[in-house]
C-alpha cells in the first residue's frame, strides 16, 4: 500500500534536483557572457566614440558644426567613460581637440570674410549661398567621384562650392544685378565655401587623430 507514494516522492525529488541543476547552469553561462562583455566593454565604447566622431566630422560637409559635435562626444566620454586604462580620454587630449575646433572655426570665418560678402554680395545672396552649398554637398555625397573612400568627400566639397556659387548668383540675379557682377560674386562664394570647408575638415581630421591617439596610448 505504501510503494506507490514512495516512488512518487522519489520521482518528484529527482525532478527537483534536475531543475535545480538546470538553474545553477544558467547563471554560470550568463556570468561568463557578462564577464566577456565587461572585459570588452571599454573597447566597445571607444570604438563607438570613434565611429560617432567620424560621422560628426562628415557633417562639416553640409555646413553643420561637426567638429564641435565630435568634441562634445569626446567630453561626454571623458566624463562618463573609463577613468583609467588604455582607452581613457584625458583632459589634455580634450583641450587639444578644443583648440583644433577653434582653428577650424577661424579658418571658416576668414574664408567667409574673403568670400561672397567681401565681393559685395547681399545678405540674401549670402544665405542663398549657404543653402546652395548644403544642397550641393548632399548631392555630391550621393553622386560621388570614382575614387575609393575619399570620392564622396571630394565630391561633397566640390558640389558644395558649386551650390554656393549657384545660390549666390541666383539671389543677385533676382535683385537685377548684371551678369558680370553675378559671376564675380559667384566665384567668391565658390572659393570662400571651398576653402572654409577644406580648412574645417582638416581641423576635424586633427580632432579625430587626437581622439585615436588618446584612446590607444
trRosetta pair geometry for C-beta under 8 A, 3 or more apart (Angstrom, degrees):
i j d omega theta_ij theta_ji phi_ij phi_ji
2 5 6.0 -55 -161 43 58 109
2 6 6.1 61 146 -26 79 107
3 6 5.8 -64 -155 36 32 112
3 7 6.4 28 155 -18 69 106
4 7 5.9 -55 -147 36 32 108
4 8 6.3 33 155 -21 65 106
5 8 5.4 -55 -147 35 35 114
5 9 6.3 35 156 -20 68 103
6 9 5.8 -54 -151 35 31 110
6 10 6.4 28 153 -17 65 106
7 10 5.7 -56 -148 38 33 110
7 11 6.2 32 155 -18 67 106
8 11 5.9 -55 -147 37 30 109
8 12 6.3 29 155 -17 64 108
9 12 5.7 -57 -147 38 30 111
9 13 6.3 30 155 -19 65 107
10 13 5.7 -54 -147 37 31 111
10 14 6.4 32 154 -20 64 104
11 14 5.7 -54 -149 35 32 111
11 15 6.5 33 152 -19 64 105
12 15 5.6 -54 -150 35 33 112
12 16 6.4 33 153 -19 65 104
13 16 5.7 -53 -148 35 33 111
13 17 6.5 34 153 -19 65 104
14 17 5.7 -53 -150 36 33 111
14 18 6.4 33 152 -19 65 105
15 18 5.7 -54 -148 35 33 111
15 19 6.4 31 154 -17 66 105
16 19 5.7 -54 -147 38 33 110
16 20 6.2 33 154 -20 65 106
17 20 5.7 -54 -146 36 31 112
17 21 6.4 33 154 -21 64 104
18 21 5.7 -53 -150 34 31 111
18 22 6.5 32 152 -19 64 104
19 22 5.6 -53 -151 35 34 112
19 23 6.4 33 153 -17 66 106
20 23 5.7 -54 -148 38 33 111
20 24 6.4 34 153 -21 65 106
21 24 5.6 -55 -148 35 32 112
21 25 6.6 33 153 -21 64 103
22 25 5.8 -55 -151 32 33 110
22 26 6.7 38 153 -26 64 102
23 26 5.9 -47 -150 24 35 115
23 27 7.5 29 160 -9 62 98
24 27 6.8 -55 -159 35 33 103
24 28 6.9 34 149 -19 63 111
25 28 5.6 -61 -155 36 38 116
25 29 6.4 35 154 -18 72 104
26 29 6.0 -56 -150 35 32 107
26 30 6.3 24 157 -12 67 110
27 30 5.5 -59 -141 44 34 109
27 31 5.8 40 157 -26 69 106
28 31 5.7 -52 -144 34 27 113
28 32 6.6 27 156 -18 61 104
29 32 5.9 -56 -153 34 30 110
29 33 6.5 27 152 -15 65 106
30 33 5.6 -54 -148 38 35 111
30 34 6.0 33 155 -18 68 108
31 34 5.7 -55 -142 40 29 110
31 35 6.2 34 155 -23 64 106
32 35 5.7 -52 -147 34 29 113
32 36 6.6 30 153 -19 62 104
33 36 5.8 -55 -153 34 32 110
33 37 6.5 27 152 -14 66 106
34 37 5.7 -54 -147 39 34 109
34 38 6.1 35 154 -21 67 107
35 38 5.6 -53 -143 37 30 112
35 39 6.3 32 155 -21 64 105
36 39 5.8 -54 -149 34 30 111
36 40 6.5 3 160 5 64 110
37 40 6.3 -71 -144 53 29 92
37 41 5.9 58 153 -62 66 94
38 41 5.4 -24 -142 -10 29 125
40 43 5.2 -60 -165 46 67 112
40 44 5.7 71 137 -28 87 102
41 44 5.6 -58 -145 35 32 111
41 45 6.4 31 158 -18 67 104
42 45 5.6 -54 -149 37 33 112
42 46 6.3 34 153 -20 66 105
42 81 7.5 98 -136 -175 83 93
42 82 4.8 28 -125 -48 121 138
42 85 6.2 -12 176 103 169 151
42 86 7.9 120 125 60 134 82
42 87 4.6 158 157 53 107 140
43 46 5.5 -51 -146 35 35 113
43 47 6.3 34 154 -17 66 103
43 87 6.2 -161 -86 -56 49 149
44 47 5.8 -53 -147 38 32 109
44 48 6.3 34 152 -20 64 106
45 48 5.6 -54 -147 37 31 112
45 49 6.4 35 153 -22 64 103
45 77 7.1 149 157 -137 107 104
45 81 5.9 164 141 -128 141 104
45 82 7.5 150 72 -18 142 96
45 87 7.1 119 76 144 97 144
46 49 5.7 -51 -150 33 32 113
46 50 6.6 31 152 -18 64 104
46 81 7.9 96 -73 -157 70 139
46 87 4.2 -104 -62 -148 136 126
46 215 4.8 134 -153 -161 122 135
47 50 5.7 -52 -148 36 34 111
47 51 6.3 34 154 -18 66 105
48 51 5.8 -54 -146 38 32 110
48 52 6.2 30 155 -17 65 108
49 52 5.8 -59 -147 39 29 109
49 53 6.2 28 156 -19 66 108
49 73 6.2 158 -147 148 81 111
49 74 7.0 93 -172 -94 121 58
49 77 5.0 32 -106 -83 139 153
49 81 7.7 -8 -56 -84 143 147
49 89 7.9 -127 162 -48 168 146
49 211 7.0 -150 133 -176 110 125
49 215 7.4 169 76 -80 131 145
50 53 5.8 -56 -145 37 29 110
50 54 6.4 32 155 -20 64 104
50 208 7.7 81 -149 -153 78 89
50 211 6.5 159 -102 128 73 123
50 212 6.7 67 -116 -87 119 80
50 215 7.2 -98 -59 27 109 163
51 54 5.8 -52 -150 34 31 111
51 55 6.5 31 152 -16 63 105
52 55 5.7 -54 -150 38 34 112
52 56 6.3 34 151 -19 66 105
52 70 7.7 158 119 -115 78 67
52 73 5.2 -170 115 -150 125 158
53 56 5.5 -51 -145 38 34 112
53 57 6.3 43 151 -27 65 102
53 70 4.2 75 -142 -138 82 103
53 73 5.9 -153 -75 77 80 139
53 74 7.0 50 -90 -54 126 94
53 207 7.2 -145 -173 124 121 104
53 208 5.8 154 131 -105 120 81
53 211 5.6 8 113 45 179 177
54 57 5.5 -48 -148 30 32 116
54 58 6.8 33 153 -20 62 102
54 208 6.6 68 -85 -118 69 131
55 58 5.9 -54 -155 31 33 111
55 59 7.2 44 146 -31 60 97
56 59 5.6 -43 -162 14 41 119
56 66 4.6 150 159 -165 64 77
56 67 7.4 146 138 -70 105 15
56 69 3.9 -153 -144 94 125 112
56 70 4.1 176 92 -59 137 80
56 73 6.6 -160 -24 -2 153 135
56 204 8.0 -154 112 -154 83 123
57 60 6.3 -32 -180 1 46 112
57 66 5.3 119 -121 149 14 128
57 67 7.1 54 -111 -82 62 58
57 70 6.0 40 -57 -59 75 142
57 201 7.3 85 176 -140 92 68
57 204 4.4 143 -136 157 91 127
57 205 7.1 92 -156 -71 138 51
57 207 7.3 -176 -92 70 107 114
57 208 6.0 -10 -67 -54 150 122
58 61 5.8 -26 -180 6 60 116
58 66 6.6 -173 57 -133 31 153
58 153 7.5 -105 -124 -102 89 96
59 62 6.2 -65 -163 45 54 94
59 64 4.0 -63 163 76 106 120
59 65 7.4 -7 113 68 122 29
59 66 3.4 160 65 -82 92 107
59 69 6.5 32 47 29 148 144
60 63 7.7 45 -172 -78 39 17
60 64 6.9 -108 -82 64 27 65
60 65 8.0 20 -92 -148 70 16
60 66 4.1 -96 -42 34 74 129
60 67 6.4 49 -76 -30 120 85
60 104 7.9 -77 -123 -178 138 137
60 197 6.6 139 145 -150 95 74
60 200 4.9 -170 -162 123 131 116
60 201 5.4 174 99 -79 142 71
60 204 5.5 -136 -27 -27 150 155
61 66 7.9 35 5 -21 62 150
61 137 4.7 163 151 -172 86 129
61 141 6.6 104 127 -66 148 122
61 153 6.9 -128 -85 -140 137 66
61 156 4.2 9 -171 141 133 138
61 157 6.7 -90 -131 -65 93 63
61 160 6.5 -147 -177 -53 72 144
61 197 6.7 64 -120 -159 47 122
61 201 7.4 48 -69 -83 74 118
62 134 5.0 63 -166 -139 82 78
62 137 4.7 -169 -90 92 65 137
62 138 6.1 51 -104 -57 122 84
62 156 7.6 -69 -56 -171 73 122
62 160 7.6 -143 -98 -104 44 122
63 130 6.0 126 -154 -162 169 88
63 133 6.0 92 -43 100 127 116
63 134 5.4 -77 26 -77 120 92
63 137 7.4 170 -12 9 83 152
63 160 7.8 160 -39 -153 93 126
63 197 8.0 -67 -75 -92 67 101
64 69 7.7 11 138 -17 104 133
65 68 4.2 -18 158 36 114 116
65 69 6.1 130 106 -25 79 88
66 69 5.5 -55 -148 35 35 113
66 70 6.4 36 155 -19 67 103
66 200 7.9 106 51 151 101 114
66 204 6.1 16 103 -117 108 146
67 70 5.7 -54 -153 35 32 111
67 71 6.4 30 151 -17 66 105
67 100 7.4 -135 -164 116 127 89
67 101 4.7 162 140 -120 118 85
67 104 5.1 134 -33 66 170 159
67 105 7.8 -138 68 -46 140 83
67 200 6.5 -125 -26 -173 129 90
67 203 6.1 -1 -107 109 149 105
67 204 4.6 -121 -87 -91 94 92
67 207 5.9 148 -146 -10 88 157
68 71 5.4 -48 -143 38 37 113
68 72 6.3 43 153 -22 65 102
68 101 5.8 100 -79 -156 67 135
69 72 5.6 -52 -149 35 32 114
69 73 6.5 34 151 -19 64 103
70 73 5.7 -53 -150 35 32 112
70 74 6.5 33 151 -18 64 104
70 97 7.4 -125 116 -174 99 128
70 204 6.7 116 17 -148 152 92
70 207 5.4 103 109 131 138 139
70 208 7.3 -65 -166 -70 152 72
70 211 7.4 -96 172 -48 110 146
71 74 5.5 -52 -149 37 34 113
71 75 6.4 37 151 -22 65 103
71 94 7.4 105 -159 -158 83 75
71 97 5.1 168 -110 132 92 115
71 98 5.9 104 -150 -86 139 63
71 101 5.3 -32 -41 -55 147 147
71 207 6.6 -83 -66 -147 83 137
72 75 5.6 -52 -148 34 33 113
72 76 6.5 33 153 -18 65 102
73 76 5.8 -52 -148 35 33 110
73 77 6.4 33 152 -18 64 106
74 77 5.6 -55 -147 38 32 112
74 78 6.2 33 154 -20 66 105
74 89 6.2 -148 -168 175 84 151
74 93 7.5 -124 180 121 132 101
74 94 5.7 173 129 -110 115 85
74 97 5.8 35 65 70 165 170
74 207 7.9 -131 -26 -180 147 102
74 211 6.0 -117 -98 -104 123 108
75 78 5.7 -52 -145 36 31 111
75 79 6.3 27 155 -18 64 109
75 94 6.0 96 -89 -145 70 130
76 79 5.8 -60 -148 39 30 110
76 80 6.0 -13 169 17 69 113
76 81 8.0 89 122 -25 58 97
77 80 6.7 -73 -129 56 23 81
77 81 4.2 20 -179 -27 67 135
77 89 5.4 54 111 27 107 149
78 81 6.3 -24 -80 36 15 110
78 89 4.4 -101 -86 97 83 107
78 90 7.1 114 -133 -124 116 3
78 91 7.1 119 -177 -78 144 52
78 93 7.9 -179 -88 72 129 104
78 94 5.5 -38 -36 -60 163 136
81 87 7.4 -105 166 126 124 98
81 88 7.4 160 115 -128 108 48
81 89 6.2 51 69 22 142 107
82 85 5.1 -51 158 45 142 119
82 87 5.5 82 37 85 140 91
82 88 5.2 -102 102 -85 98 70
83 88 6.5 18 157 -121 15 116
84 88 5.6 -16 -131 -68 15 141
85 88 5.4 135 60 -34 62 97
86 215 7.4 51 138 168 75 54
86 216 6.9 -5 172 -148 101 29
86 217 7.9 158 -157 78 74 3
87 215 5.0 10 -139 -159 65 85
88 214 7.8 -98 100 162 55 86
88 215 7.9 169 55 -120 29 50
89 93 5.8 -105 -165 72 75 136
89 94 6.7 86 152 -53 101 96
89 211 7.5 -9 -120 -140 122 68
89 214 5.1 61 -125 138 71 128
89 215 6.5 -14 -75 -76 89 76
90 93 5.2 101 62 9 75 99
90 94 7.1 -137 106 -2 43 91
90 214 6.5 -144 27 -153 79 112
91 94 5.5 -58 -149 40 36 113
91 95 6.1 38 153 -22 70 105
92 95 5.8 -53 -146 35 30 110
92 96 6.5 32 153 -20 63 105
93 96 5.7 -52 -149 35 32 113
93 97 6.5 33 152 -18 64 104
93 210 5.4 154 -162 167 86 99
93 211 7.2 117 167 -93 123 40
93 213 7.4 -172 -120 84 120 90
93 214 3.6 48 -120 -93 163 140
94 97 5.7 -53 -150 36 32 112
94 98 6.4 37 150 -23 64 104
95 98 5.5 -51 -150 33 34 116
95 99 6.6 36 152 -20 65 101
96 99 5.8 -51 -152 33 33 111
96 100 6.6 32 151 -16 64 105
96 210 5.1 -172 102 -133 119 143
97 100 5.6 -55 -150 38 34 112
97 101 6.5 41 150 -24 65 102
97 207 4.7 77 -142 -135 92 88
97 210 5.0 -164 -70 88 87 148
97 211 6.9 57 -87 -56 135 84
98 101 5.5 -50 -152 31 33 116
98 102 6.8 34 150 -17 64 100
99 102 5.7 -52 -154 34 35 111
99 103 6.5 39 147 -21 65 102
100 103 5.4 -48 -148 33 37 116
100 104 6.5 41 152 -20 65 101
100 203 5.0 162 171 -170 85 85
100 204 7.8 150 140 -77 115 25
100 206 4.6 -153 -141 98 144 121
100 207 5.1 -172 94 -64 138 82
100 210 6.9 -166 0 -13 148 141
101 104 5.7 -52 -151 34 33 112
101 105 6.6 31 152 -16 64 104
101 203 6.8 131 -97 151 26 123
101 207 6.7 57 -60 -80 80 133
102 105 5.7 -54 -149 38 34 111
102 106 6.3 38 152 -22 66 105
103 106 5.6 -54 -150 35 31 113
103 107 6.5 32 153 -19 65 103
103 203 5.0 -179 90 -116 98 127
103 206 8.0 0 66 55 136 150
104 107 5.8 -53 -149 34 32 110
104 108 6.4 28 155 -15 65 107
104 199 6.3 157 -138 132 60 81
104 200 4.3 83 -171 -127 105 62
104 202 7.6 177 -101 69 93 67
104 203 3.0 -149 -68 71 100 155
104 204 6.3 67 -99 -40 154 73
105 108 5.7 -56 -147 39 33 110
105 109 6.2 34 154 -20 67 107
105 200 7.6 64 -69 -107 36 100
106 109 5.7 -54 -145 36 30 110
106 110 6.2 28 157 -17 65 107
107 110 5.9 -56 -146 38 29 109
107 111 6.2 28 156 -18 65 108
107 195 7.5 -132 168 146 95 84
107 196 6.4 154 126 -131 80 54
107 199 3.1 -138 145 150 145 145
107 200 6.3 -164 78 -55 115 62
107 203 6.7 -177 19 -29 134 129
108 111 5.8 -55 -145 38 30 110
108 112 6.3 30 155 -19 64 107
108 196 4.0 74 -131 -160 65 102
108 197 7.7 70 -108 -60 97 34
108 199 6.3 -163 -55 80 61 116
108 200 5.1 32 -59 -58 115 116
109 112 5.8 -57 -149 37 30 110
109 113 6.3 31 153 -21 65 105
109 196 8.0 120 -11 -123 21 113
110 113 5.6 -53 -147 34 32 112
110 114 6.4 15 158 -5 65 109
110 196 7.9 172 66 -94 63 86
111 114 6.0 -65 -147 48 30 100
111 115 6.0 42 150 -41 65 111
111 191 7.8 -141 -163 132 96 67
111 192 4.9 139 156 -158 81 61
111 193 7.5 161 141 -55 122 11
111 195 4.0 -174 -124 93 127 104
111 196 3.5 -157 75 -61 142 84
111 199 6.5 -177 -31 16 133 136
112 115 5.2 -52 -142 22 33 122
112 117 6.6 42 158 9 76 122
112 192 5.5 90 -105 179 35 119
112 196 5.9 47 -44 -78 79 146
113 117 6.6 -57 -134 67 35 123
113 118 6.2 64 158 -45 53 116
114 118 5.6 -26 -138 15 28 149
114 188 7.7 -141 139 -160 58 96
114 191 7.8 -68 116 110 100 107
114 192 6.0 178 85 -100 69 96
114 195 7.8 -20 73 66 120 150
115 118 6.6 116 57 23 29 95
115 119 7.1 -61 145 -2 39 107
115 129 7.9 160 144 147 129 161
115 188 5.1 131 -175 155 49 84
115 189 5.7 76 173 -106 107 35
115 191 6.6 -172 -113 81 82 73
115 192 1.9 12 -94 -72 125 159
115 193 6.7 96 -133 -29 149 59
115 195 7.9 -163 -73 43 105 112
115 196 7.5 -42 -45 -24 139 122
116 119 5.4 -63 -148 41 37 112
116 121 3.8 3 159 0 97 150
116 125 6.2 -141 162 125 135 109
116 126 5.8 174 92 -96 124 73
116 129 5.5 -172 -3 -44 160 164
116 164 7.5 -144 -35 165 132 106
116 168 5.1 -130 -123 -124 147 148
116 185 5.4 57 -144 -172 89 82
116 186 8.0 27 -105 -87 107 19
116 188 4.8 140 -86 103 46 105
116 189 3.9 28 -63 -77 118 83
116 192 5.9 -114 -11 28 70 149
117 121 5.8 -75 -86 53 33 98
117 126 5.9 32 -73 -91 88 129
118 188 6.7 -146 66 -167 84 141
119 184 5.7 -173 -171 135 123 91
119 185 4.8 165 114 -108 127 60
119 187 7.7 155 -110 70 161 79
119 188 3.6 -166 -29 0 144 166
119 189 7.7 -95 36 -36 141 69
120 181 7.3 -66 88 -167 133 108
120 184 7.9 28 42 104 112 116
120 185 6.4 -94 70 -87 81 107
121 125 3.9 -122 -173 92 103 131
121 126 5.5 129 115 -56 122 77
121 129 7.3 16 172 -25 162 134
121 168 5.6 -51 -126 -155 141 113
121 171 7.8 63 -165 85 102 123
121 172 6.6 -91 -130 -66 79 120
121 185 4.7 123 -77 -153 96 121
121 188 7.2 -156 -27 82 117 126
121 189 6.9 77 -61 -65 157 106
122 125 4.7 100 52 6 74 101
122 126 7.1 -132 99 -5 42 85
122 171 6.9 -137 61 136 106 117
122 172 6.9 151 14 -93 103 79
122 175 6.5 119 -1 -57 150 162
123 126 5.5 -51 -149 33 36 114
123 127 6.5 34 154 -16 67 103
124 127 5.9 -55 -149 38 32 108
124 128 6.2 32 152 -18 66 109
124 171 4.9 -175 124 -171 93 127
124 175 7.4 143 67 -56 135 121
125 128 5.5 -54 -143 40 33 113
125 129 6.3 40 153 -26 65 101
125 167 7.5 136 -164 128 57 76
125 168 4.5 60 179 -146 98 70
125 169 8.0 80 -144 -40 111 18
125 171 3.9 -180 -96 88 63 130
125 172 5.0 28 -93 -50 134 87
125 175 7.8 -65 -51 -6 107 134
125 185 6.4 -23 166 162 152 140
125 189 7.7 -114 155 -74 100 136
126 129 5.6 -49 -150 29 31 114
126 130 6.8 31 151 -18 62 100
126 168 7.3 34 -80 -106 31 98
127 130 5.7 -52 -154 33 36 111
127 131 6.5 32 151 -14 67 105
127 171 7.7 129 63 -98 77 159
128 131 5.7 -53 -145 40 35 110
128 132 6.0 35 155 -19 67 109
128 167 3.7 -176 146 168 79 94
128 168 5.9 156 88 -77 102 37
128 170 6.3 -139 169 70 144 96
128 171 3.8 179 15 -44 156 130
129 132 5.7 -55 -142 41 28 111
129 133 6.2 32 156 -24 64 106
129 164 4.2 40 -171 -159 87 79
129 165 7.6 56 -128 -49 93 19
129 167 4.6 171 -88 86 31 114
129 168 4.1 22 -74 -56 105 97
129 171 7.7 -83 -35 13 72 134
129 189 4.4 -129 -129 -150 135 129
129 193 6.7 -147 164 -59 108 126
130 133 5.8 -54 -147 32 28 111
130 134 6.7 29 154 -19 62 102
130 164 7.2 33 -69 -113 25 92
130 167 7.3 -115 36 111 35 159
131 134 5.9 -55 -154 32 32 110
131 135 6.6 26 153 -12 65 107
131 167 5.6 157 68 -130 83 147
132 135 5.8 -56 -147 41 34 108
132 136 5.9 33 156 -18 68 110
132 163 3.8 -178 153 160 76 77
132 164 5.3 156 88 -85 106 26
132 165 7.4 -126 125 47 143 39
132 166 5.1 -174 -158 72 141 87
132 167 2.6 -148 -17 -33 132 118
132 168 7.2 -109 32 -14 145 63
132 170 7.7 146 -74 25 138 121
133 136 5.6 -55 -142 41 30 112
133 137 6.1 33 158 -23 65 105
133 160 4.4 43 -167 -173 82 80
133 161 7.1 31 -120 -74 96 23
133 163 4.7 155 -92 88 27 107
133 164 4.0 22 -67 -60 101 92
133 167 7.0 -82 -22 15 66 139
133 193 5.0 -152 -107 -148 139 143
133 197 8.0 -164 -178 -55 129 131
134 137 5.9 -53 -145 34 28 109
134 138 6.5 26 156 -15 62 106
134 160 7.5 39 -69 -129 20 92
134 163 7.2 -128 41 125 35 149
135 138 6.0 -57 -150 38 30 109
135 139 6.3 28 153 -17 65 109
135 163 5.2 175 71 -147 82 140
136 139 5.6 -57 -146 39 31 111
136 140 6.1 30 157 -18 67 107
136 159 4.0 -166 171 147 86 77
136 160 4.8 157 95 -97 107 28
136 161 7.2 -122 121 42 150 32
136 162 5.3 174 -145 72 143 80
136 163 2.2 -145 -22 -27 124 124
136 164 7.0 -91 25 -15 145 61
136 166 7.4 143 -65 29 125 119
137 140 5.7 -54 -144 39 30 110
137 141 6.3 33 155 -22 64 105
137 156 4.4 45 -160 -170 76 86
137 157 7.4 37 -116 -71 93 25
137 159 6.0 161 -84 88 29 94
137 160 3.7 29 -68 -79 92 103
137 163 6.8 -95 -18 25 63 145
137 197 7.9 -171 -96 -124 129 151
138 141 5.8 -53 -148 34 29 113
138 142 6.6 25 154 -15 62 106
138 156 7.6 52 -57 -128 18 97
139 142 5.9 -60 -153 37 31 107
139 143 6.1 18 157 -9 69 111
139 159 5.3 -134 80 164 95 149
139 163 7.4 142 30 -67 120 127
140 143 5.8 -58 -135 46 32 102
140 144 7.3 110 168 -68 57 28
140 152 7.3 132 134 -164 74 57
140 155 3.7 -176 178 141 93 81
140 156 4.3 170 92 -88 114 35
140 157 7.3 -124 119 29 158 35
140 158 6.0 159 -128 64 147 80
140 159 2.9 -176 -52 22 117 132
140 160 6.5 -83 19 -27 140 70
141 144 7.0 20 -175 -69 26 72
141 152 4.9 52 -146 -176 60 103
141 153 7.9 33 -107 -82 83 32
141 155 6.5 165 -72 90 29 104
141 156 4.3 32 -61 -80 84 112
141 159 8.0 -122 -14 53 57 134
142 152 8.0 78 -33 -134 13 107
143 155 5.9 -149 80 176 89 145
143 159 7.3 118 41 -57 124 152
144 151 4.7 50 -177 131 96 108
144 152 4.4 -43 -107 -83 94 71
144 155 4.9 -165 -133 7 24 157
145 151 4.0 -149 71 -156 69 84
145 152 7.4 -167 24 -61 70 27
145 154 5.2 -50 29 82 140 113
145 155 4.5 177 -22 -58 90 102
145 158 7.7 73 -49 21 130 140
146 151 6.0 66 -59 -123 1 145
147 150 5.4 -41 115 74 117 84
147 151 3.8 159 53 -74 71 87
147 154 6.5 27 47 26 137 140
148 151 6.7 62 -16 -17 7 109
150 153 5.2 -63 -159 46 60 115
150 154 5.6 57 147 -22 88 105
151 154 6.1 -60 -145 38 26 106
151 155 6.2 23 159 -16 64 111
152 155 5.6 -57 -143 41 32 112
152 156 6.1 36 157 -24 66 105
153 156 5.8 -53 -149 33 29 111
153 157 6.6 28 153 -17 63 104
153 201 7.6 123 -175 -150 117 149
154 157 5.8 -54 -150 35 33 110
154 158 6.2 28 154 -15 67 109
155 158 5.8 -57 -143 41 31 109
155 159 5.8 19 163 -8 69 112
156 159 6.2 -57 -134 46 25 101
156 160 5.9 35 158 -29 61 110
157 160 5.7 -55 -147 32 24 116
157 161 6.8 24 155 -16 60 103
157 194 6.3 81 170 -137 92 78
157 197 5.4 175 -129 112 88 136
157 198 6.4 67 -148 -69 138 81
157 201 7.5 -60 -86 -19 123 154
158 161 6.0 -58 -159 34 30 109
158 162 6.5 24 150 -13 65 107
158 194 7.7 32 -103 -112 39 114
159 162 5.3 -51 -144 41 40 112
159 163 6.0 45 153 -23 68 104
160 163 5.7 -52 -146 36 29 112
160 164 6.5 32 153 -19 62 102
160 193 5.9 -151 133 152 93 123
160 194 7.3 145 87 -87 97 63
160 197 6.0 90 96 -59 149 164
161 164 5.7 -52 -149 34 33 112
161 165 6.5 36 151 -20 64 103
161 189 7.9 147 -163 122 64 71
161 190 4.4 64 175 -156 99 74
161 191 7.5 56 -147 -62 122 25
161 193 4.9 168 -107 86 63 113
161 194 4.1 10 -85 -60 131 101
161 197 7.7 -121 -57 21 87 136
162 165 5.5 -50 -151 34 35 115
162 166 6.3 33 153 -17 67 105
162 190 6.8 31 -80 -117 37 107
163 166 5.7 -52 -144 38 33 109
163 167 6.2 32 157 -18 66 107
164 167 5.9 -56 -144 38 29 110
164 168 6.2 24 161 -15 65 109
164 189 4.4 -160 142 153 100 103
164 190 6.0 162 80 -87 106 43
164 192 7.4 -135 147 71 151 90
164 193 3.9 173 -11 -31 166 157
165 168 6.2 -62 -147 39 25 105
165 169 6.1 16 161 -12 64 114
165 186 4.1 63 -160 -174 83 91
165 187 7.1 41 -120 -70 111 28
165 189 5.3 162 -88 83 48 110
165 190 4.4 12 -64 -63 111 99
166 169 6.0 -61 -142 42 26 107
166 170 6.0 26 161 -20 64 112
166 186 7.4 58 -60 -137 26 115
167 170 5.9 -58 -144 36 25 109
167 171 6.4 23 159 -17 63 108
167 189 7.4 -148 66 167 86 155
168 171 6.0 -58 -150 36 29 109
168 172 6.4 19 157 -11 65 110
168 182 7.9 158 122 -162 80 71
168 185 5.3 -144 148 135 120 102
168 186 5.4 172 81 -96 110 57
168 188 7.9 -120 139 71 166 84
168 189 4.0 -172 -6 -47 153 160
169 172 5.9 -59 -145 42 31 105
169 173 6.0 35 155 -25 66 108
169 182 4.6 81 -144 174 83 103
169 183 7.1 39 -113 -81 122 38
169 185 6.6 156 -84 83 63 99
169 186 4.1 7 -57 -75 111 120
169 189 7.8 -134 -31 30 76 142
170 173 5.6 -52 -143 34 29 114
170 174 6.6 32 155 -21 62 103
171 174 5.9 -54 -155 32 31 111
171 175 6.9 27 148 -16 62 105
172 175 5.5 -54 -153 35 40 113
172 177 4.5 -36 166 36 96 136
172 181 6.9 -134 162 113 139 97
172 182 4.8 175 93 -108 124 84
172 185 5.6 105 -32 63 160 155
173 176 7.8 69 178 -59 33 15
173 177 6.6 -86 -88 54 33 83
173 179 7.8 31 -105 -97 99 61
173 182 5.5 38 -64 -108 83 148
177 181 4.7 -97 170 83 117 125
177 182 5.5 143 99 -57 112 86
177 185 7.9 40 112 3 159 140
178 181 5.2 89 64 13 79 100
178 182 7.0 -142 101 -7 40 92
179 182 5.4 -58 -147 38 34 115
179 183 6.2 36 156 -23 69 104
180 183 5.8 -52 -149 32 30 111
180 184 6.7 29 153 -17 62 104
181 184 5.7 -53 -149 35 35 111
181 185 6.4 32 154 -15 67 106
182 185 5.9 -60 -149 40 31 108
182 186 6.1 33 153 -23 66 109
183 186 5.5 -53 -144 36 31 115
183 187 6.4 34 156 -20 64 102
184 187 5.9 -50 -150 33 30 110
184 188 6.6 28 152 -15 62 106
185 188 5.7 -55 -149 38 34 111
185 189 6.3 36 151 -22 66 105
186 189 5.6 -53 -147 35 32 112
186 190 6.4 36 153 -23 64 102
187 190 5.6 -52 -151 31 33 113
187 191 6.5 18 159 -7 66 106
188 191 6.3 -60 -145 43 30 101
188 192 5.9 29 158 -19 66 114
189 192 5.8 -58 -140 41 26 111
189 193 6.0 23 163 -15 64 111
190 193 6.2 -64 -149 40 22 105
190 194 6.1 14 160 -14 63 114
191 194 5.7 -55 -136 42 30 109
191 195 5.8 27 165 -16 67 110
192 195 6.2 -57 -139 40 22 104
192 196 6.1 20 161 -16 60 114
193 196 5.9 -62 -146 40 25 110
193 197 6.2 21 160 -17 64 111
194 197 6.0 -59 -146 38 27 107
194 198 6.2 23 159 -16 65 109
195 198 5.9 -56 -143 39 29 108
195 199 6.1 28 159 -17 64 110
196 199 5.9 -58 -146 39 27 109
196 200 6.2 22 159 -15 64 111
197 200 5.8 -59 -145 41 28 108
197 201 6.1 29 156 -20 65 108
198 201 5.7 -56 -145 37 29 111
198 202 6.4 29 156 -20 64 105
199 202 5.8 -54 -148 34 30 110
199 203 6.5 28 154 -15 64 106
200 203 5.7 -52 -147 39 34 111
200 204 6.2 35 152 -19 65 107
201 204 5.5 -54 -145 39 32 113
201 205 6.3 39 152 -24 64 101
202 205 5.5 -47 -149 31 33 114
202 206 6.8 38 149 -19 61 100
203 206 5.6 -50 -156 32 35 115
203 207 6.8 40 145 -21 64 100
204 207 5.3 -46 -152 30 40 116
204 208 6.6 42 149 -19 66 99
205 208 5.5 -49 -152 34 37 113
205 209 6.5 40 149 -20 66 101
206 209 5.5 -50 -148 34 35 113
206 210 6.4 39 152 -20 65 102
207 210 5.7 -51 -150 34 33 113
207 211 6.4 34 151 -20 64 106
208 211 5.5 -54 -149 35 33 114
208 212 6.4 31 154 -18 66 105
209 212 5.8 -54 -146 37 32 109
209 213 6.2 27 157 -15 66 109
210 213 6.0 -59 -144 41 27 107
210 214 6.0 27 158 -21 64 111
211 214 5.9 -57 -144 36 26 111
211 215 6.4 16 160 -12 62 111
212 215 6.1 -65 -149 40 27 104
212 216 6.2 6 161 -5 66 117
213 216 6.2 -70 -140 46 27 100
213 217 5.6 -7 175 7 69 120
214 217 6.9 -64 -120 48 18 89
